[in-house]
Amino acid sequence: MKISEFQQLIEEIYGEKDTARGTAETYMWFAEEVGELSRALRRGERGNLEEEFADTFAWLVTLASMNGVDMEQVVGAKYGSGCPRCEATPCACHESRRAPVVA
């Protein structure tokens, strides 16, 4: 499934509820899922890990939709040519000097 297809599916399933809930409260649900993902990673819980990755991605896509962001388009634009800083694949940035790319 493409990112755009997943984003559309999530909008169809949860769009009304998400809109009614609003961005701030939806972000709190996203943050909770990130915490659950962190716990699954820390514990090495493979089955739960897969579920938490899916849930975290769904909430992230929800927030993008609520704010008019097409995830497939923005991800492709930012990372489609490789590392946003050095444009290499794999990244050739020196780790100790590599800072997050803010655009």
TAGI-V371415 format. One record per residue. N is the residue number from 1. OMEGA is omega in radians with two decimals (999 if undefined). D_LAST is the distance of its C-alpha to the last C-alpha in Angstrom with 2 decimals. Layout:
N_OMEGA_D_LAST / N_OMEGA_D_LAST
This chain:
1_3.08_27.46 / 2_3.13_24.22 / 3_-3.12_21.24 / 4_3.10_21.92 / 5_3.12_25.57 / 6_3.13_24.90 / 7_3.11_22.68 / 8_3.13_25.50 / 9_3.13_28.11 / 10_3.08_26.57 / 11_-3.14_26.38 / 12_-3.10_30.03 / 13_-2.95_31.19 / 14_-3.02_29.46 / 15_-3.13_27.91 / 16_3.14_30.65 / 17_-3.12_30.72 / 18_-3.14_26.96 / 19_3.13_26.98 / 20_-3.11_30.01 / 21_-3.14_28.54 / 22_-3.06_25.36 / 23_-3.06_21.83 / 24_-3.13_22.78 / 25_3.09_25.66 / 26_3.09_23.97 / 27_3.11_21.25 / 28_3.07_24.25 / 29_3.10_25.63 / 30_-3.13_22.41 / 31_3.10_22.49 / 32_3.11_26.16 / 33_3.09_25.55 / 34_3.08_23.08 / 35_3.11_25.97 / 36_3.07_28.41 / 37_3.11_26.34 / 38_3.14_26.22 / 39_3.13_29.98 / 40_3.09_30.66 / 41_-3.11_28.72 / 42_-3.10_30.61 / 43_-3.13_33.90 / 44_-3.10_33.41 / 45_-3.00_34.55 / 46_-3.13_33.92 / 47_3.12_35.03 / 48_3.13_33.26 / 49_3.14_30.12 / 50_3.12_29.88 / 51_-3.11_30.48 / 52_3.03_27.85 / 53_3.14_25.14 / 54_-3.13_26.19 / 55_-3.13_26.31 / 56_3.13_22.91 / 57_3.14_21.34 / 58_3.13_23.44 / 59_3.09_22.33 / 60_3.11_18.60 / 61_3.08_19.33 / 62_3.13_21.43 / 63_3.11_18.73 / 64_-3.14_16.51 / 65_-3.12_19.62 / 66_-3.10_20.51 / 67_3.04_17.28 / 68_-3.13_17.49 / 69_3.07_14.87 / 70_-3.04_16.29 / 71_-3.12_15.35 / 72_-3.13_16.86 / 73_-3.06_14.99 / 74_3.10_11.41 / 75_3.11_12.43 / 76_-3.14_14.11 / 77_-3.07_11.45 / 78_-3.02_9.00 / 79_-3.09_12.04 / 80_3.14_14.83 / 81_-3.12_15.07 / 82_3.14_15.05 / 83_-3.13_12.88 / 84_-3.12_9.34 / 85_-3.05_10.34 / 86_-3.13_14.03 / 87_3.12_14.39 / 88_3.01_17.58 / 89_0.00_19.28 / 90_-3.13_20.17 / 91_3.13_17.50 / 92_3.11_19.12 / 93_3.07_17.00 / 94_-3.03_19.48 / 95_-3.07_19.27 / 96_3.13_20.20 / 97_-3.05_17.53 / 98_3.10_14.77 / 99_3.08_12.16 / 100_3.11_9.58 / 101_3.10_6.33 / 102_-3.12_3.75 / 103_999_0.00
